[in-house]
Amino acid sequence: MAQPRPDQTEPEETGAPAEATGHLSDHSGEPPDEKDPRGAARGASAAPGETPPGGGSTTGEGTAEGAGGAEGAGGGGGAEAAGGRPPSLWRNLDYLYWWTGNGLSTLGTSVSMIAFPLLMLWATGSAAQAGTITGLQMLGKLATLAVGGALADRVSRRAILCLSSLAEALAMGAVALLVYRGDPSIPALDALALASGLAAGLKNSVAAPVLRRVVPKEQVPDATAQMMGRDMVVQLLGAPLGGLLYTVGRWVPFLFDALSFLFITISSLLIRRPLGPDRAPGGEQRPGLVAEMRDGVRMIRRSEYLVFTLVWGAVLNTVAQGLTLLFIVLIHHRGGGPNAVGLASSLAVVGGVVGAVAAPNLIRSLGARRVLTLAAWTFAGSFALVALVPQPWQIGLVMLLGMTCMVPINVVTESYEVRLVPDAYVGRVAATSRFCFQAVQWIGPLAAGVLADAMGAPSATLLLAGLMVLLALALPFGRRHLAVLDIPLAEVEELPAPTAGGPAPIRPDAPGGQPPAGPPAGDASADDVLTGPAKGSP
């Protein structure tokens, strides 16, 4: 079952220097439309990297980017499709490179996630050791998430992506070699799993700001849903493929995973758009790494929406992780075996794919707030229903409904988050959010297991359903905090940068607020030590 907050996807930005200060910038040379209370949020003024109404590119990272325009397909032009909408994401080569490279890498990870426990059970016969190696990978990711988010906002994101992916490839390649040679050392495998997790944390912290550079803001819900749907399908394929490769040779799944990481490096090098971050204007010295991490937290505190969804999403993630365990326990309680668990899991994945396909159109037709509210209540209802149905296959159908609702929740919350956060802070904010989610999600399965032993799986599931009802009730009570959801996504204003050394006031994100002033002009991006200056259109 997918987590409420998977890898986050972001809208596009070019290498304009505005991100260094976190303000909207008017690249058109014209004052904002005085009739529009949101000013630079739409009309003649464009946020950094957005395509102005005429379709031309904004101030870019170097003259080649500005002349060629990077808004359209694969950085090939900024003209919008007929009807005022940008071209399909499938015509955006940069997005296709990123989508494909991440998908192949995720497939490799799904394969090794199955193979690692099997390997440890074969080598030691201990389920605890199998859990230990998985836990070490998770701890490694958690350890580098926060610092990786700060690094993503100060050094080349392309370099971080390439080097961290290569580090993961080397770690998995070393596992494959040890297993191939026979009788692998358990401490060595544990150390390699930890090293792979440390590299994965750095890579994951860069994913959000990179996607922000290659996806137009109008297509954030589509891109988020497409990547979630892709990951659902990959999870569906990864488990049987991992088992198949393991039967071919115990070392084969790890070699497969090692090779899959290379696709991240290749796709990162193929992306023509500069990935940032931008140099500070005038070559001014940046604060220290710890200070920038604190700035990421202060950026979250500037927005009532970010504060609310961080707390709400962390609780939701914890409850959903508990349901992930209880849904397996319930199937066993109803007399189902491993095949029934596999069937129900597959149905849940299908529900995630359905939700991914439907989410963008639902948001456009119903509005973000209605979609979030309806999805939360339906998800809560699925919690209660899954505890009451008598047959394992019926549990699978209910989980299909639940996962269909989970994906739209993700799409709404993540899409608005990445529109609010300036490019110069998106790495830190995304990493801080993910750190908070992962730091508490372990409570869900632990508490669910204790409750199931104490009161039975159905009663424990109903108790979690009650918690989910409370989360759904919190949405109307938090209406002021979610005011930004009443603004169309393309018109959402970026938050201003935190004031250095001062308290970070919470912004209500209400419609109609005046946009912050544009930043001073600065230098071109400090993006790509691996690829050199920005390239023009292909």
Buried (B, 14 or more C-beta within 10 A) or exposed (E): BBBBBBBBBBBBBBBBBBBBBBBBBBBBEEEBBEEBEBBBBBBBBBBBBBBBBEBBBBBBBBEBBBEBBBBBBBBBBBBBEEEEEBBEBEBBBBBBBBBBBBBBBBBBBBBBBBBBBBBBEEBBEEEEBBEBBBBBBBBBBBBBBBBBBBBBBBBBBBBBBBBBBBBBBBBBBBBBBBBBEEEBEBEEBBBBBBBBBBBBBBBBBBBBBBBBBBBBBBBBBBBBBBBBBBBBBBBBBBBEBBBEBBEEEBBBBBBBBBBBBBBBBBBBBBBBBBBBBBBBBEEEEEEEBEEBBBBBBBBBBBBBBBBBBBBBBBBBBBBBBBBBBBBBBBBBBBEBEEEBBBBBBBBBBBBBBBBBBBBBEBBBEBBBBBBBBBBBBBBBBBBBBBBEBEEBBBBBBBBBBBBBBBBBBBBBBBBBBBBBBBBBBBBBBBBBBBBBBBEBBBBBBEBBBEBBEEEBBBEBBBBBBEBBBEBBEBBEEBEEBBBBBEBBBBBBBBBBBBEEEEEBEBBBBEBEBEBBEBBEEBBBBBBBEBBEBBBBBE
